[in-house]
Amino acid sequence: MRANRVFVLEKYEEFNRECFAGTLPVVPLNISRSRRALGCLKFRRRGGRCYDYSIWISNRLDMPQEVIEDTIIHEMIHLYIYVNGLKDTSAHGKIFRTMMEAINTRHGRRITVSHRSTPQENASDAAVRDHYICLTRFRGGDRCITLSARTRVFEIHRQVSSLPEVESFEWLYSRDSAFNRFPRSLTLKFYKIPSELNESIAASRCCICDGKTLRFK
């Protein structure tokens, strides 16, 4: 399922009663389109005081309901720590982990410090994005792709061109959501190409890059 505001509101009230004894304040609950984080607690800080809290839950991916629920509780733990002025050892430090483990044990949850999306979940991301793809062919016959952040295209171009094991490489551009499953790299990272991606690669637009400029063929 994909998170929606009604669901998040209902679960927030339910988990506040069950897991936090109704002690958490009413805060704005919002839906985001974030791909980087399933959930986020936002607030303002002034003079060492935190205020204006809000919780954001992403509906970018099609997730199991229990994962969305655990994400809501995860952010509620953060909220509890902040509104009570508790000083944790880090963002997910000793206090956070103690509370997380207690809720998992008492309420049968599977809250984690972070969630690693499955290939199926990533494949559900249908958002239209610009993809700058470096298609690399190695001397052994393997083909890999690197999805570059737009600002890192020339640096990745330089890194690939210096590798002796690379036979050839080319740049492609696509807005196909099939590429959404791969992270945009700031440094050189190779990903083997699954067979189901071959059609999307073939349909991508070829580019010419000289290390300083990037343009369509």
C-alpha positions as CSV (number, residue, x, y, z in Angstrom):
1,M,0.0,0.0,0.0
2,R,1.0,3.6,-0.2
3,A,0.7,5.9,2.8
4,N,-2.1,8.5,2.9
5,R,-2.8,11.1,5.5
6,V,-6.0,9.5,6.9
7,F,-4.1,6.2,7.5
8,V,-1.2,8.0,9.1
9,L,-3.5,10.0,11.4
10,E,-5.4,6.9,12.5
11,K,-2.2,5.0,13.2
12,Y,-0.6,7.9,15.0
13,E,-3.5,8.1,17.4
14,E,-3.6,4.3,17.8
15,F,0.2,4.0,18.5
16,N,0.2,7.1,20.8
17,R,-2.3,5.3,23.0
18,E,-0.7,1.8,22.8
19,C,3.0,2.6,22.8
20,F,3.3,6.1,24.4
21,A,0.5,6.1,26.9
22,G,-1.1,9.0,25.0
23,T,1.7,11.4,26.0
24,L,2.7,12.6,22.6
25,P,1.3,16.0,21.4
26,V,-0.9,16.5,18.3
27,V,1.4,17.4,15.5
28,P,0.9,18.0,11.7
29,L,1.1,14.7,9.9
30,N,2.1,15.0,6.2
31,I,2.7,12.9,3.2
32,S,5.9,13.4,1.2
33,R,7.3,12.0,-2.1
34,S,10.8,11.3,-0.6
35,R,12.7,8.4,-2.0
36,R,15.6,8.8,0.4
37,A,13.6,8.5,3.6
38,L,10.4,6.6,4.4
39,G,9.8,8.9,7.3
40,C,11.1,12.2,8.8
41,L,10.5,14.3,11.9
42,K,10.9,18.0,11.2
43,F,11.1,20.8,13.7
44,R,12.5,24.3,14.2
45,R,15.2,25.2,16.7
46,R,15.8,28.5,18.4
47,G,18.1,29.2,21.4
48,G,18.5,25.5,22.1
49,R,14.7,25.0,22.1
50,C,12.9,22.8,19.6
51,Y,9.4,23.5,18.5
52,D,7.0,23.4,15.5
53,Y,7.2,19.6,15.1
54,S,5.8,17.7,12.1
55,I,6.0,14.1,10.9
56,W,6.3,13.3,7.2
57,I,5.7,9.8,5.8
58,S,6.6,9.0,2.2
59,N,4.2,7.4,-0.2
60,R,6.7,7.2,-3.0
61,L,6.9,3.4,-2.8
62,D,4.3,0.7,-2.5
63,M,5.2,-0.8,0.9
64,P,3.7,-3.5,3.1
65,Q,1.3,-1.9,5.7
66,E,3.4,-3.1,8.6
67,V,6.5,-1.3,7.2
68,I,4.5,2.0,7.0
69,E,3.3,1.4,10.6
70,D,6.8,0.8,11.9
71,T,8.0,3.9,10.1
72,I,5.3,6.0,11.8
73,I,6.3,4.6,15.2
74,H,10.0,5.2,14.4
75,E,9.3,8.9,13.9
76,M,7.1,8.9,17.0
77,I,10.1,7.7,19.1
78,H,12.1,10.6,17.7
79,L,9.3,13.0,18.7
80,Y,9.1,11.5,22.2
81,I,12.8,12.0,22.7
82,Y,12.7,15.6,21.5
83,V,9.5,16.8,23.3
84,N,10.8,15.4,26.6
85,G,14.2,17.0,26.2
86,L,16.1,13.7,26.4
87,K,19.7,13.8,25.4
88,D,20.6,10.8,23.3
89,T,24.1,9.7,22.3
90,S,23.3,10.1,18.6
91,A,20.3,10.3,16.2
92,H,19.6,6.6,16.8
93,G,21.5,6.3,20.0
94,K,21.1,4.4,23.2
95,I,17.7,6.0,24.3
96,F,16.2,5.5,20.8
97,R,17.3,1.9,20.5
98,T,16.2,1.1,24.1
99,M,12.7,2.5,23.3
100,M,12.6,0.8,19.9
101,E,13.5,-2.6,21.3
102,A,11.0,-2.2,24.1
103,I,8.2,-1.5,21.7
104,N,9.2,-4.3,19.4
105,T,9.1,-6.7,22.3
106,R,5.9,-5.5,23.9
107,H,3.9,-4.9,20.8
108,G,5.3,-7.4,18.3
109,R,6.7,-4.7,16.0
110,R,9.7,-4.8,13.7
111,I,10.9,-1.3,14.0
112,T,14.5,-0.8,12.7
113,V,17.0,2.1,12.6
114,S,16.7,2.1,8.8
115,H,14.8,0.3,6.2
116,R,16.4,-1.2,3.1
117,S,13.8,-1.3,0.3
118,T,13.3,-4.6,-1.6
119,P,13.7,-4.8,-5.4
120,Q,9.9,-5.1,-5.5
121,E,9.4,-1.9,-3.5
122,N,11.9,0.0,-5.6
123,A,10.2,-1.2,-8.7
124,S,7.0,0.4,-7.5
125,D,8.5,3.8,-7.8
126,A,6.9,5.2,-10.9
127,A,7.9,8.8,-10.5
128,V,9.4,10.5,-13.7
129,R,13.0,11.5,-13.1
130,D,16.0,12.5,-15.2
131,H,18.5,9.7,-15.4
132,Y,22.1,10.2,-16.6
133,I,23.4,6.7,-17.2
134,C,27.0,5.6,-17.8
135,L,26.9,2.2,-19.6
136,T,30.3,0.5,-19.1
137,R,31.6,-2.5,-21.0
138,F,34.5,-4.4,-19.4
139,R,37.2,-6.4,-21.1
140,G,35.8,-9.6,-19.7
141,G,32.5,-9.0,-21.4
142,D,30.4,-7.8,-18.5
143,R,28.2,-4.7,-18.8
144,C,27.3,-2.5,-15.9
145,I,25.6,0.8,-15.4
146,T,26.2,3.8,-13.1
147,L,23.4,6.3,-12.5
148,S,25.1,9.6,-11.9
149,A,23.9,12.6,-10.1
150,R,23.8,15.4,-12.8
151,T,26.5,17.4,-11.0
152,R,28.8,14.4,-10.9
153,V,28.7,13.3,-14.6
154,F,32.1,14.7,-15.5
155,E,33.8,13.4,-12.4
156,I,32.4,9.9,-13.0
157,H,33.3,10.2,-16.7
158,R,36.9,10.9,-15.6
159,Q,37.0,8.0,-13.2
160,V,35.6,5.5,-15.7
161,S,38.0,6.6,-18.5
162,S,41.0,6.0,-16.2
163,L,40.1,2.3,-15.5
164,P,42.3,-0.1,-17.5
165,E,39.8,-2.9,-17.2
166,V,37.2,-0.8,-19.1
167,E,36.9,-1.7,-22.8
168,S,34.4,1.1,-23.6
169,F,31.7,3.2,-22.1
170,E,28.9,5.6,-23.2
171,W,26.4,8.0,-21.7
172,L,22.7,7.6,-22.0
173,Y,19.7,9.7,-20.9
174,S,16.3,8.4,-19.9
175,R,13.2,9.3,-17.9
176,D,12.1,5.6,-17.7
177,S,11.0,4.8,-14.1
178,A,12.6,1.4,-14.5
179,F,15.9,3.1,-13.5
180,N,14.4,4.5,-10.3
181,R,15.5,1.4,-8.4
182,F,19.2,2.4,-8.7
183,P,20.6,5.2,-6.5
184,R,22.2,8.2,-8.1
185,S,25.9,7.9,-7.5
186,L,28.2,10.7,-6.3
187,T,31.1,8.4,-6.7
188,L,31.7,5.6,-9.2
189,K,29.6,2.6,-8.4
190,F,28.8,-0.2,-10.9
191,Y,25.6,-2.2,-11.0
192,K,25.1,-5.3,-13.1
193,I,22.3,-5.0,-15.6
194,P,19.3,-7.3,-14.9
195,S,17.8,-8.8,-18.1
196,E,14.5,-7.0,-17.7
197,L,16.3,-3.6,-18.0
198,N,17.7,-4.3,-21.5
199,E,14.7,-2.9,-23.2
200,S,14.9,0.4,-21.2
201,I,18.6,0.7,-22.0
202,A,18.0,0.2,-25.7
203,A,15.3,2.9,-25.7
204,S,17.5,5.4,-23.9
205,R,18.8,8.4,-25.7
206,C,22.5,8.4,-26.5
207,C,24.7,11.3,-25.4
208,I,28.1,12.6,-26.2
209,C,30.4,13.6,-23.3
210,D,33.9,15.0,-23.6
211,G,34.5,15.3,-19.9
212,K,33.5,19.0,-19.9
213,T,30.1,19.0,-21.8
214,L,27.3,16.6,-22.2
215,R,24.9,16.7,-25.1
216,F,22.5,14.5,-27.0
217,K,23.7,12.8,-30.2
